[in-house]
Amino acid sequence: MPKDYVKGRGAQHNSDNKFLHHHSEIRDDFLEYCKKEGETADMNKTQYLPVYPKTIINKVTSPDVGMSYSMNPYQGCEHGCIYCYARNTHEFWGYSAGLDFERKILFKKNAAHLLEQKIRSKTWKAETIVMSGNTDCYQPAEKQLKITRACLEVFLKYKHPVGIITKNALILRDLDLLKQLNKDGLLGVNISLTSLSEKTRRLLEPRTATIHKRLDTIKVLSENKIPVNAMLAPIIPGINSHELLKLAKTAADCGALSFAFTVVRLNGAIGELFKEWIQKTMPNKASKVLNQIASCHGGTLHDSRFGIRNRGEGSLAKQIHETARIAKQTYFKDRKFPKLNTTLHESAKGGQMKLF
């Protein structure tokens, strides 16, 4: 790695925030001074900042996302996945989509309270709420803060269906709650699996659980009859696209009931960050990978068209989709991810009083 590579992070600098007219930067001469004096200008530490939003449930209006409601106990994500689409949302909070996204983690201390307020309201009708529609609800901060666990307790109390998306084995800490939710058909788990190569995983997703731990997580959940969907996403041409069949087979062997995938797109600030990252980590194949990604999106890295943005188009994208079709027929035939139960919630929140 080059000397200026920021170890343990995906992004290598703070990109400009498109919502801010003025940007403050550390001057090169200051960095050079610190270097001569043996000081470190950037300690690369993570900050955890409490925030107190007024709402926690988000209505998802994008027609190609596959969920109706989401909630995110955290904004920003220490996992540091370089491709993460959520990076751009950090700009709404006044931060950069680059290193700030990984090092300034906003946590919503009142998340469980807000969730309970919402789902017990008279106007709320039960519909699956997905935790981690934006950033991982089981990222490292959750180990101490336990905000996600508190939210799961609320879902269980009110018999409300919940979906979880994560790439962290920390989810197994809450197996007791997961099993109780699943007993009533209230739970579906999505485990992200991007590569079977630890070398690739460490570069793409520097602070995530190892591949072994993720596969073990799928196994443990499946052994407890908890439905698991493997998220083989994103598929990045020239980096992990050749692994798609093997990823699908491995997920199936571990007990996953289904898999989903997307073709990578580098929208907003992510394109700039990804370019810098790949030139540092994979200089010999940088041009090839970037050109192949662009070939899936009409010659650009940042396709935003609904229905196409996550699927891609062109011959390379078609090849990826054909491979996925074969994988589903070969490894997931006769398997089906269940629809979650929405019928118990009204009684749990006191709906039985309507009978009198």
Phi, psi and omega in degrees: 000146176296158185298332183270011179289129180275103184293143176077008178231157175273296177296148183251356176198175175266112177289159179294144176273120185294344181270351182252134181277335182239138181235135175260133182229151174280121184290148181300324182291331176291317178299321180292322177298314180299320180298316181293324183275358179076020180259162178249120181283333183229111184278355176058033180268154178266135176254139177246118189241120179286140174228157185230078180291164179269339178223160182232339182267130181249129173281124181268116183260348179295128186285351186242020183267326177091019174213154181262325180222146176222163173212146184228107178295338183231148170241136192084159183208123183288347177303325173074025178300123188293333185271356194301123179295337183287346181306319184298332182289342179293337179293332178296336181267003178091012182247175179273152175283352182273240183298328177303320181301326182268338189245351175240094184261119179267128180240140186262093186300330184263020185301313182296320179296315180295321178298314181297318177303316185291309189280351175261359180292153184295330185273349184279129175249131186302128174209144186306128174254128183260123175274128182089035172296341182238293180239158190293124181284351176244030175292168188312324182299332183296335182301321179265321189281327176056035178288319179298317178299318179298323179291320178298325178295325177291315178302319180292317181302320184257013176050051185249136181291141181218139173251149180231134173241124180204162171234022183243131179293351179301340179304331181291342174302327185260025183301328179299315179289321181299318180294323179291319177296317183292334180302328179255015178069034186257005189224138170223133184243137176243116180256123180282129180223105189261333182202158173257004178259120179296325178299314179294317180301316182296327179281314183287320189224072195300331184241033179260170176296149179295163178300317180303316181293323180292317178296321178295324178297316177300318180298311183296315179298315181295321178297334177266017176064020177274123183294130181237131171250128179273125178266098180270071190212145356275155171275121184247112180306133178085352179242304180231003183299329180288350183265356191306311180298315181292323177298315181297315180298317181296318178298319179295318179298331180276352175113001179299143181271341182197172172216156176227161180209161172225156171269131186302143170223143188244074185277160177059225183287347186294327179302312179297316181295319181294319179301313180297318181299311185288331177290334177273322188266328182223058187302328183288336181242007184304308183298318181298313182297313181297320179293323180290322175298314180299325181294339178274353185225042175065029177091005180232162179269352192230053175295131182237015182284126178302140179085340181243328188303321181267347181264326185078172178210170184096174187296321181292317177297320178298321179297319178297316181293323178293321177298317179296322179297316178297319180298319180293319179292325185277317189251343184237017178297136180070012173253145181213132176281126188285155171278138185281156185278123179248007189272346186268344191294317184301318179293321182294330181265009175105013182295341180297341180294341179293343182284345185258000000 
